[in-house]
Amino acid sequence: MLFALCRVGTSQLEITEARRYLEEAGCRVLAGELLEQVAYRRASDEGRAATETRYPSLNRRAEMLAQSVVNSIAALTG
């Protein structure tokens, strides 16, 4: 089982603490996270992916999470 941090706040400390808590509980946590941002919801409303917002920094965060999913699947099947 893998956990993705989605709809998290913008506090890097809170994100780090959430990631640490899950890891200490023995869970695997994907790299990257999706912040709670209107831009992600707007992209979805317009039929676009989380990597297709109007903001490059948010797109990079979403790309990191997506790549982490791909890498995890590749490790399982490789």
C-alpha positions in Angstrom: 0.0 0.0 0.0 1.2 3.5 -0.9 0.0 6.8 0.4 -0.2 10.0 -1.5 -0.5 13.3 0.3 -3.4 15.1 -1.3 -5.2 18.3 -0.4 -2.6 19.2 2.2 -1.9 22.7 3.4 1.0 24.8 2.4 3.0 24.4 5.6 6.1 22.5 4.8 6.5 21.6 8.5 3.0 20.0 8.5 3.7 18.1 5.3 7.0 16.8 6.7 5.3 15.8 10.0 2.5 13.9 8.1 5.0 12.1 5.9 7.1 11.2 9.0 4.1 9.9 10.9 3.0 7.6 8.1 6.6 6.4 7.6 7.1 5.7 11.3 3.8 3.7 11.2 5.4 1.5 8.5 3.6 3.0 5.5 5.2 3.9 2.2 4.6 7.5 1.2 4.9 8.7 -2.4 7.2 11.6 -3.2 5.5 14.9 -3.8 2.1 16.1 -2.8 -0.9 18.0 -4.0 -1.7 21.1 -2.1 -5.2 22.3 -1.3 -5.3 24.8 -4.1 -8.1 26.3 -6.2 -6.0 25.9 -9.3 -6.2 22.1 -9.1 -10.0 22.2 -8.7 -10.3 24.6 -11.6 -8.1 22.4 -13.8 -10.3 19.5 -13.0 -13.5 21.5 -13.7 -12.0 22.4 -17.1 -11.2 18.7 -17.9 -7.5 19.1 -17.4 -5.1 17.1 -15.2 -3.5 18.2 -12.0 -0.3 18.8 -14.1 -2.1 21.2 -16.3 -2.9 24.1 -14.0 -2.0 27.7 -15.0 0.8 27.6 -12.4 4.2 25.9 -13.3 5.1 25.4 -9.6 1.8 23.5 -9.0 2.3 21.5 -12.2 5.8 20.5 -11.0 4.4 19.3 -7.7 1.8 17.2 -9.4 4.4 15.9 -11.9 6.6 14.8 -9.0 3.7 12.8 -7.4 2.7 11.3 -10.8 6.3 10.2 -11.4 6.5 8.7 -8.0 3.5 6.6 -8.8 5.1 5.5 -12.1 8.4 4.6 -10.3 6.6 2.6 -7.7 4.7 0.6 -10.3 7.9 0.0 -12.3 9.6 -1.2 -9.1 6.9 -3.7 -8.5 6.8 -5.0 -12.1 10.5 -4.8 -12.8 
